[in-house]
Amino acid sequence: MTELTSNRSSSLLRHLFVRFGFLVAFFAFFVFFAAWNPVFLQGGNLLNIVEGSAILLIVALGMTLIVATGGIDLSVGIALDFGAAFAIVAMKSYGADWITAAALGVSGGSIVGIVNAILVVGLRISPFMATLGTFFIGSSVQRIFTNGGGPISHRRMPDEFRNLAMGDIGGVPVEVIVAAVLCVIYFLVLERSIHGRRIHAMGMQRSASIVAGIRVNRVLIASYIVAAMTCAVGGLIAAASIRMFTPLSGFSYLLDAIAAVFIGAALHPRGRPNVLGTIAGVLFLGMVVNGLNLMGLNFNVKDALSGIILVSALALAVAQRKMR
């Protein structure tokens, strides 16, 4: 009887850990930062967390799409950089209006997706190696174009383009609205459409998807292009924020985007990438960065703690998926 009770208790704890382990960690950090500095709970600071996470969320959405297909995209930062570069150059060198510049920026990002699609689908290179190759190629292109990596500034950009990062509608920052719209679109496509079911089916069992008649190559091509274009939108906001294009600045979003996707997958009952989970993962990372900043820690100590927390969160996510 005692052994049976012990087994039931162990099973219950296992179930609670699998279902709510990350949520408990999220809440624990939230309470800790709130207790350490009351400023953390102020509305303005919470809005800063959301606003500061907008670009990462946009990039993480593109990563979510690719991971859902069963792949990985190490070139999301390059797509972001191309989006910023094409838009800045179009306005500064060719006098393009802000709408044309934004369209060219998104088109520039799509080039990265097209290259990835050619490598993965056409040449059958693994997504990891293909997108890693695109990353190195894109990095070199940026250095060559900027004569070694110097930034391209445009202080007189149109106010409409600048408002992508600095404007607001009804008190809500435009970049937050853009990220929210993309979240809704991605959620409807990935979680509420036949196309989304096909994507998840490919991610879970590629061979079975082919047998079922899913046009895997067509879905992959579309996914890589759409993901790159999404990241390019993040590049537009980044360029509008600092009024310049900084080569290789998109790399800083890569690891956090991967972490957010896998943390989010740990929250799903089936352990698969999903939009709501990715949002939670991004907000968790944004909360940690904001909380550590409010603690006033030394720069090096803060980075070390951020890394430890990130690795711990990923380890928790992996443990949840294995136990599931």
C-alpha positions as CSV (number, residue, x, y, z in Angstrom):
1,M,0.0,0.0,0.0
2,T,2.8,2.3,0.9
3,E,4.6,1.5,-2.3
4,L,1.4,2.2,-4.3
5,T,1.0,5.5,-2.6
6,S,4.6,6.4,-3.3
7,N,4.3,5.5,-7.0
8,R,1.1,7.6,-7.3
9,S,2.9,10.6,-5.7
10,S,5.9,10.2,-8.0
11,S,3.6,10.0,-11.0
12,L,1.7,13.1,-9.9
13,L,4.9,15.1,-9.4
14,R,6.2,13.9,-12.8
15,H,2.9,15.1,-14.4
16,L,3.0,18.4,-12.6
17,F,6.6,19.0,-13.7
18,V,5.9,18.1,-17.3
19,R,2.9,20.4,-17.5
20,F,3.8,23.3,-15.2
21,G,7.6,23.2,-14.7
22,F,8.4,26.2,-16.9
23,L,5.4,28.2,-15.7
24,V,6.5,27.8,-12.1
25,A,10.0,29.0,-13.1
26,F,8.5,32.0,-15.0
27,F,6.4,32.9,-12.0
28,A,9.3,32.5,-9.6
29,F,11.5,34.9,-11.6
30,F,8.6,37.4,-11.9
31,V,8.1,37.4,-8.1
32,F,11.8,37.6,-7.4
33,F,12.4,40.6,-9.7
34,A,9.2,42.3,-8.3
35,A,10.4,41.8,-4.7
36,W,13.9,43.0,-5.5
37,N,12.8,46.3,-7.2
38,P,9.2,47.6,-7.0
39,V,9.9,49.5,-10.3
40,F,9.6,46.1,-12.1
41,L,5.9,46.0,-11.6
42,Q,5.2,49.5,-12.8
43,G,3.1,49.7,-16.0
44,G,5.8,51.7,-17.9
45,N,8.4,49.0,-17.1
46,L,6.2,46.1,-18.1
47,L,5.5,48.0,-21.4
48,N,9.2,48.3,-21.8
49,I,9.6,44.6,-21.5
50,V,7.0,44.0,-24.2
51,E,8.4,46.7,-26.5
52,G,11.9,45.6,-26.1
53,S,10.9,42.0,-27.0
54,A,9.1,43.0,-30.2
55,I,12.0,42.4,-32.6
56,L,13.0,39.1,-31.0
57,L,9.4,37.9,-31.1
58,I,9.2,38.6,-34.8
59,V,12.5,36.7,-35.5
60,A,11.3,33.9,-33.2
61,L,8.1,33.5,-35.2
62,G,10.1,32.9,-38.3
63,M,12.2,30.4,-36.3
64,T,9.0,28.7,-35.0
65,L,7.8,28.1,-38.6
66,I,11.1,26.5,-39.6
67,V,11.4,24.3,-36.5
68,A,7.8,23.2,-37.0
69,T,8.8,21.7,-40.3
70,G,11.5,19.7,-38.6
71,G,14.4,22.0,-39.5
72,I,16.4,24.9,-38.1
73,D,17.4,28.2,-39.5
74,L,20.7,29.7,-38.5
75,S,20.4,32.5,-41.0
76,V,17.5,34.4,-39.4
77,G,19.9,37.2,-38.4
78,I,21.1,37.6,-42.0
79,A,17.5,38.0,-43.2
80,L,17.0,40.7,-40.5
81,D,20.2,42.4,-41.6
82,F,19.2,42.3,-45.3
83,G,15.8,43.8,-44.5
84,A,17.5,46.7,-42.7
85,A,20.2,47.2,-45.3
86,F,17.9,47.2,-48.4
87,A,15.5,49.7,-46.8
88,I,18.3,52.1,-45.6
89,V,20.1,52.0,-48.9
90,A,16.9,52.5,-50.9
91,M,16.0,55.6,-48.9
92,K,19.5,57.1,-48.6
93,S,21.0,56.3,-52.0
94,Y,17.9,56.3,-54.3
95,G,15.5,58.5,-52.5
96,A,12.8,55.9,-52.2
97,D,9.7,56.7,-50.2
98,W,9.2,54.7,-47.0
99,I,6.6,52.3,-48.4
100,T,8.9,51.3,-51.3
101,A,11.9,51.1,-48.9
102,A,9.9,48.8,-46.6
103,A,8.8,46.6,-49.5
104,L,12.4,46.4,-50.8
105,G,13.6,45.5,-47.3
106,V,11.2,42.6,-47.1
107,S,12.2,41.5,-50.6
108,G,15.8,41.6,-49.6
109,G,15.1,39.3,-46.7
110,S,13.3,36.9,-49.0
111,I,16.6,36.4,-50.9
112,V,17.9,34.6,-47.8
113,G,14.9,32.4,-47.8
114,I,15.2,31.6,-51.4
115,V,18.9,30.6,-51.0
116,N,18.0,28.4,-48.1
117,A,15.2,26.8,-50.1
118,I,17.5,26.0,-53.0
119,L,20.1,24.4,-50.6
120,V,17.6,22.4,-48.6
121,V,15.1,21.4,-51.2
122,G,17.1,21.6,-54.4
123,L,20.5,20.3,-53.3
124,R,19.1,18.2,-50.3
125,I,21.6,19.7,-47.8
126,S,20.6,19.4,-44.2
127,P,18.9,22.5,-42.8
128,F,21.6,23.0,-40.2
129,M,24.4,23.0,-42.7
130,A,22.5,24.8,-45.4
131,T,21.5,27.7,-43.2
132,L,24.9,27.8,-41.6
133,G,26.3,28.2,-45.1
134,T,23.9,31.0,-45.8
135,F,24.9,32.7,-42.6
136,F,28.6,32.7,-43.6
137,I,27.8,33.9,-47.2
138,G,25.5,36.6,-45.9
139,S,28.0,37.8,-43.3
140,S,30.7,38.1,-46.0
141,V,28.4,40.0,-48.4
142,Q,27.7,42.5,-45.6
143,R,31.4,43.0,-44.9
144,I,32.2,43.4,-48.6
145,F,29.3,45.8,-49.2
146,T,30.2,48.0,-46.2
147,N,34.0,47.9,-46.8
148,G,34.8,45.9,-43.7
149,G,31.6,46.2,-41.6
150,G,31.1,49.9,-41.1
151,P,27.5,51.1,-40.4
152,I,25.3,52.9,-42.9
153,S,23.4,55.7,-41.2
154,H,20.4,57.7,-42.5
155,R,19.5,60.5,-40.1
156,R,17.0,62.0,-42.5
157,M,14.8,59.0,-43.0
158,P,11.0,59.7,-43.5
159,D,9.1,60.2,-40.3
160,E,6.7,57.4,-41.4
161,F,9.5,54.9,-41.5
162,R,11.0,56.2,-38.2
163,N,7.6,55.6,-36.6
164,L,7.9,51.9,-37.1
165,A,10.1,51.9,-34.1
166,M,9.3,55.2,-32.4
167,G,5.6,55.8,-33.1
168,D,2.5,54.7,-31.3
169,I,-1.2,54.2,-32.0
170,G,-3.4,54.9,-29.0
171,G,-0.4,54.7,-26.7
172,V,0.6,51.3,-28.0
173,P,4.0,51.3,-29.7
174,V,3.8,50.5,-33.4
175,E,6.5,47.8,-33.2
176,V,4.3,46.0,-30.6
177,I,1.3,46.2,-32.9
178,V,3.3,44.9,-35.9
179,A,4.6,42.0,-33.7
180,A,1.0,41.3,-32.5
181,V,-0.4,41.2,-36.0
182,L,2.3,38.8,-37.1
183,C,1.5,36.6,-34.0
184,V,-2.1,36.5,-35.0
185,I,-1.3,35.5,-38.6
186,Y,1.2,32.9,-37.5
187,F,-1.3,31.5,-35.0
188,L,-4.1,31.2,-37.5
189,V,-1.8,29.6,-40.1
190,L,0.1,27.2,-37.8
191,E,-2.6,26.3,-35.3
192,R,-5.9,26.7,-37.2
193,S,-5.4,25.8,-40.8
194,I,-4.9,22.8,-43.0
195,H,-1.5,24.2,-44.1
196,G,-0.4,24.4,-40.5
197,R,-1.4,20.7,-39.9
198,R,0.7,19.8,-42.9
199,I,3.7,21.7,-41.5
200,H,3.4,20.0,-38.1
201,A,3.0,16.6,-39.8
202,M,6.2,17.2,-41.7
203,G,8.0,18.1,-38.5
204,M,6.8,15.0,-36.7
205,Q,7.1,12.4,-39.5
206,R,8.5,13.5,-42.9
207,S,8.2,10.1,-44.6
208,A,4.6,9.6,-43.5
209,S,3.8,13.1,-44.8
210,I,5.1,12.1,-48.2
211,V,3.0,8.9,-48.2
212,A,0.0,11.0,-47.2
213,G,0.4,13.1,-50.3
214,I,1.7,16.3,-48.7
215,R,3.9,18.2,-51.2
216,V,6.8,18.5,-48.8
217,N,9.1,20.4,-51.0
218,R,6.6,23.0,-51.9
219,V,5.8,23.5,-48.2
220,L,9.5,23.8,-47.3
221,I,10.2,26.4,-50.0
222,A,7.3,28.5,-48.8
223,S,8.3,28.1,-45.2
224,Y,11.9,29.3,-45.7
225,I,10.9,32.3,-47.8
226,V,8.1,33.4,-45.4
227,A,10.3,32.9,-42.3
228,A,13.0,35.1,-43.9
229,M,10.5,37.8,-44.9
230,T,9.2,37.8,-41.4
231,C,12.7,38.4,-40.0
232,A,13.2,41.2,-42.5
233,V,10.3,43.0,-40.9
234,G,12.2,42.9,-37.7
235,G,15.1,44.4,-39.6
236,L,12.9,47.3,-40.7
237,I,12.1,48.1,-37.1
238,A,15.7,47.8,-36.0
239,A,16.8,50.2,-38.8
240,A,14.1,52.6,-37.8
241,S,15.1,52.5,-34.2
242,I,18.7,53.5,-34.6
243,R,18.4,55.2,-38.1
244,M,21.1,53.0,-39.5
245,F,22.1,49.6,-40.7
246,T,24.8,47.9,-38.6
247,P,26.3,44.8,-40.3
248,L,25.8,41.5,-38.5
249,S,23.6,43.0,-35.8
250,G,21.0,40.3,-36.5
251,F,23.3,37.6,-35.1
252,S,22.4,38.8,-31.6
253,Y,18.9,37.5,-32.0
254,L,19.8,34.0,-33.2
255,L,20.4,32.2,-30.0
256,D,17.6,33.9,-28.1
257,A,15.2,33.0,-30.9
258,I,16.2,29.4,-30.8
259,A,15.8,29.4,-27.0
260,A,12.4,31.0,-27.1
261,V,11.1,28.4,-29.6
262,F,12.3,25.4,-27.7
263,I,11.1,26.8,-24.4
264,G,7.8,27.4,-26.0
265,A,7.7,23.8,-27.3
266,A,8.2,22.6,-23.7
267,L,4.9,24.2,-22.8
268,H,2.9,22.4,-25.5
269,P,1.2,19.1,-24.5
270,R,2.8,17.4,-27.5
271,G,6.1,19.2,-27.1
272,R,5.9,20.8,-30.6
273,P,6.8,24.4,-31.6
274,N,3.8,26.7,-31.3
275,V,3.1,30.4,-31.4
276,L,1.7,30.9,-27.9
277,G,4.7,29.0,-26.4
278,T,7.1,31.1,-28.4
279,I,5.5,34.3,-27.1
280,A,5.9,33.0,-23.5
281,G,9.5,32.1,-24.2
282,V,10.3,35.6,-25.6
283,L,8.6,37.3,-22.7
284,F,10.5,35.2,-20.3
285,L,13.8,36.2,-21.9
286,G,12.7,39.8,-22.0
287,M,11.7,39.7,-18.3
288,V,15.1,38.2,-17.3
289,V,17.1,40.9,-19.2
290,N,14.9,43.7,-17.7
291,G,15.0,42.3,-14.2
292,L,18.8,41.9,-14.2
293,N,19.2,45.5,-15.5
294,L,17.0,46.8,-12.7
295,M,19.3,45.0,-10.2
296,G,22.2,47.2,-11.3
297,L,24.6,44.4,-11.7
298,N,28.1,44.7,-13.3
299,F,27.9,44.3,-17.1
300,N,30.0,41.1,-17.1
301,V,28.1,39.6,-14.1
302,K,24.8,40.4,-15.8
303,D,25.8,38.6,-19.0
304,A,27.0,35.6,-17.0
305,L,23.8,35.4,-15.1
306,S,21.8,35.8,-18.3
307,G,23.7,32.9,-19.9
308,I,23.2,30.7,-16.8
309,I,19.4,31.4,-16.7
310,L,19.1,30.8,-20.5
311,V,20.9,27.5,-20.3
312,S,18.9,26.5,-17.3
313,A,15.6,27.3,-19.0
314,L,16.7,25.3,-22.1
315,A,17.7,22.4,-19.8
316,L,14.3,22.5,-18.2
317,A,12.6,22.5,-21.6
318,V,14.6,19.5,-22.7
319,A,13.9,17.6,-19.5
320,Q,10.2,18.3,-19.9
321,R,10.2,17.0,-23.5
322,K,12.1,13.9,-22.5
323,M,9.8,13.1,-19.6
324,R,6.8,13.7,-21.8
